[in-house]
Amino acid sequence: MCVQNAVFNEKTQLEFVIFSRAFGCKDRAAWQGVTQEALDRRTAWIMERVVSEDISEHMNKVYERTAEQCAANQAHQFVIPELFEFVSLFNDGELVLDMGCGNGRDAFFMCSSDQAYRASVMRSTVDPSTMPTQALRVKAIDASAHMIKIAERVAKRVDASGAVRLRYPPIFKQADMHDMSGWARLQQGWFAGVWSCASFLTHTPRQWIEPTLRQIACLLKRGGIFAVSYTQRQRDGGYDHLKISSTGEINYFSHPDPSEICKLAAKCGLLPIRPPRTSDYVGAGGDVVQDLFVTQFFRKEM
């Protein structure tokens, strides 16, 4: 269900502020006349009138409504090269957390020992023999119950077909990455690594960055690795962004500054192990945003 069918019937608080207060839209027809440029101009005003919990609730509902569309999107079918590097840092069978796992794409890559499969889900042509041979045990979490159901459905299909060897079948769990305290207390120091791609720091209210980093540090063993990939601050941009997506939904995106993340991570005992690595965004129409994506690797202090 997209915005045209949903938000004018049962709005989240963020949607109420956007549609009713910022633009005075009473129906779908009125909203369809609002442009991305107009939303950009009103974003700061909108963000002053919502709290972090409103943003989190909104994005959870957006992903519940669009989980099937997101899972089927061809742009989401490939892993990023940094995941290859992340896997290479561990011994076979070590336990890692995939934080914001979506449809399970990255979790399947990590727990498979099939080099040909791993090469097939890289965006560029890769020699299968260069793929890591070790597989990891993966616990994967996502706030969207619908996304978790999709990941579990894919796991059953993969297991039944036998086409991809999953040496350690992943464990999927619905959980909010910004509030892991309920179950994380029981698993402090369990994980050799934490991986988060296009989730943490992609849809994270600013005031929740440091508390979430502290939870991540608690989950990691001493010397454990935390790797995070997200859309970084642009030269002329701010932290908060609202975007009218192709599904018709309003998505919230956070755009942190990597230097700020380094400082906050250090406060939590997470130290960078190499400089941030950037990559460009290339849109369907060929438009390019240079260095939009950034990936950072940290190690928990010994």
TAWOJO-V61635 format. One line per field, one symbol per residue. ss: DSSP state (H for helix, E for strand, C for the rest). psi: psi as a letter, one per 20 degrees, with the letter a starting at -180 (. if undefined). burial: + if it has 9 or more other ideal C-beta (glycine too) atoms within 8 Angstrom, else -. Layout:
ss: ???
psi: ???
burial: ???
This chain:
ss: CCHHHHCCCCCCHHHHHHHHHHCCCCCHHHHCCCCHHHHHHHHHHHHCCCCHHHHHHHHHHHHHHHHHHHHHCHHHCCECHHHHHHHHCCCCCCEEEEECCCCCHHHHHHHECCHHHHHHCECCCCCHHHCCCCCCEEEEEECCHHHHHHHHHHHHHHHHHCCCCECCCCEEEECCCCCCHHHHHHHCCCEEEEEEECCCCCCCCHHHHHHHHHHHHHHEEEEEEEEEEEECCCCCCCCEEEEECCCCCEEEEECCCHHHHHHHHHHCCEEECCCCEEEEEECCCCCEEEEEEEEEEEEECC
psi: pahhighignqrhghgggggghikpirhgghiiprhghhghigggghijrrhhggggghghghghjgggghiphijiqqqhhhggghiirqpiqpqpoolicjjghghghiqjohggghhjqhrppohiiqqiqqqppppqqhohggghgghggggggghhjhpoohnpqpqppqohimjhghhhikpjhphqppoolepjhloqgiigghhhhgghhhqrpjqppppprprprhjragpqpporiiiroqppqnrphhhhgghghhjkopqirqqpqqqporhjiqpopkgqqpqpqppq.
burial: -++--+++--+++++++++++++-+----++--+---++--++--+---+---++++++++++++++--++----+--++-++++++--+-+++++++++++++++++++++--+-+++-++-----+--+--+++++++++++-+++++++-++--++----+-+-+-+-++++-++-+--++--+-+-+++++++-++++++-+-+++-++++++++++--++++++++++------++++++-+-++++++++-+--++-+++-+-+++---++++++-------+-++++++++++--
